[in-house]
Amino acid sequence: FQSPTGDKVWIFPTQRRGGRMLYAFDVSTPTSNPTLKWRHGCPNLTDDTGCTTGGSSYSAIGQTWSTPNLAYVKGFSTTIPVIVVGGGYDNCEDADSTTKACGSGKGKVIYVINADTGDILRSFTTTSSVAADVAMIDVDNDGFVDFGYALDTGGNVYRFDFVDGPGTLVSLTAANWKFRRVGYTNGRSRKFLFQPSVFPTANSVYVAMVSGDRERPLIENYPYTAPVVNRAYVYKDDLTVNSGSVDMDGSTFIDSTTSSAATCSSTSLLSDSSKNGWFFSLNENGVGEQGVTSALIAAGQVTFSTNRPIPVSASSCSNALGEARGYLVNLFNGSGAIAGTNGDACGGRRSTVFPGGGLPPSPVIGVVPVDGIPTAVLIGAPDPTGATTATIGVTKVNPKISNVRTRTYKSTNTDQ
C-alpha cells in the first residue's frame, strides 16, 4: 500500500503453506530498516495455541494463501485503508479424494481488517475455506470500494456490500456491511482456488470463474481418477437482489458445454434476461481437465487457463507436465472467441494448446506503449487470431467497437 501523498508505504506478507499469520511492515523510509506494524493470526499450523495474538477472532484463520487486498471504504474511513482477505486454506483439502473431511476445517471466514492496526472490523463466515484472493469493485469510480466478491473451496460465491445498493450507493458503517452467498455449484467436488474476475454494468456485475484443484494436477490424483468434471462459469449478479442464492448448474444458467450450441446466434445473457449466467464443462478435450488460474474479463471476453494430465508413453523422454490450454470465450454466452467468424468474439474455438504444457500463470491485463501509443495488452491469454502463443505471450486487446461516427442533432426553440 502506498498513500496518495507517498508518505506511507506498507507491505503485507502472508505465509501460504508456511503458517497462519498475517504481517504488516512499514517501509515508508527507504534509508531505514522495515518496522513491524503488527502481526496477527495463529503461530502454529496444527493447533490454536497462541491465537490470542490479534484477538481470539483470528482463531478461524487457515494457512494464509489469500493475498491481502487493500482499498478505501467510505463507510469506515477516507484516509485509512482496509484489508479484505480470505480466511485461508486448510490442509484437509489436500486429501486425494472427492470426499473431504473438512467439517471443522480452518479458513471458513473473510476478514475485513483495519490496515493500520490489524484490528478486525468485521468477519464473515463462509461454508468452506477461502483460499482465493477477494475481488472488489468501485462502481462509480470515486476511489472507494462499493462491493466485493469471494469464492471458496466448496464451489460457493459470496458478495459483500459496503453501500446500501446500486441505486444510491449510500455508504454503510462497518456494523451494517452486508454479506451473503449469491451462488453455488451443486456438488460434484468443484472448488474455487483463484480470484474471480468482475465487471460491473448498470445494476449488475458479471463474475467470471473457473473450478479446479491446482494442488492435485497429476494423473494419479482424484480430478483425473474420480474423475471431476470442472466448469467455467459467468454469473450475472443482480445488485438489486438482497436475498436468495442461485444454483449455477441449474436451469437459470445457459449450458453451453456443446461447442456447436455456442455460436454468435446462441442465446446470451444480453438477449435473455431470465438467465443468471452460463457454464460449460471442461471435458471436451479429455478427462481430468481443470482450471489452474484466475479468470480475466477484457473487451467482452473471458480468458483463463487449464491443465489436463495426459499419459506419457514409456518410450517418451518428456516430463509428465500435462496439457496446458488457454481459453478465450464470449462473456455473454461462452462461445469460442479464437479465430471467430468475421472477427467476432464468438463462433470460433474456445481454447488452444500452450506449447510445453505445465501449469500456466494467471492472465493479466496492462497498458504498454506500442510505437509510442498506449496500448492495452493481455499477457498469458490465447491469440484471438489462432496463432500459437506461449503461456506468457502478449496479445493486443481489440474490442469490437464501430469506428463509424454518427451525428446527433439537437433542436432548440430560440423564439421564447
Buried (B, 14 or more C-beta within 10 A) or exposed (E): BEEEEEEBBBBBBBBBEEBBBBBBBBBBEEEEEEEEBBBBBBBEBEEBEEBEBBEEBBBBBBBBBBBBBBBBBBBBBEEBBBBBBBBBBBBBBEEBEBEBEBEEBBBBBBBBBBBBBBEBBBBBEBBBBBBBBBBBBBBEEEEBBBBBBBBBBBBBBBBBBBBBBBEEBEBBEBEEBBBBBBBBBEEBBBBBBBBBBBBBEEBBBBBBBBBBBBBBBBBEBBBBBBBBBBBBBBBBBBBEBEEEEBEBBBEBBBBBBEBEBBBBEBBBBEEBEEBBBBBBBBBEBEBBBBBBBBBBBBBBBBBBBBBBBBEBEEEEEEEBBBBBBBBBBBBBBBBBBBBBEEEBBBBBBBBBBBEEBBBBBBBBBEEEEEEEEEBBBBBBBBBBEEEEBEBEBBBEBEEEEEEEEEEEEEEEEEEE
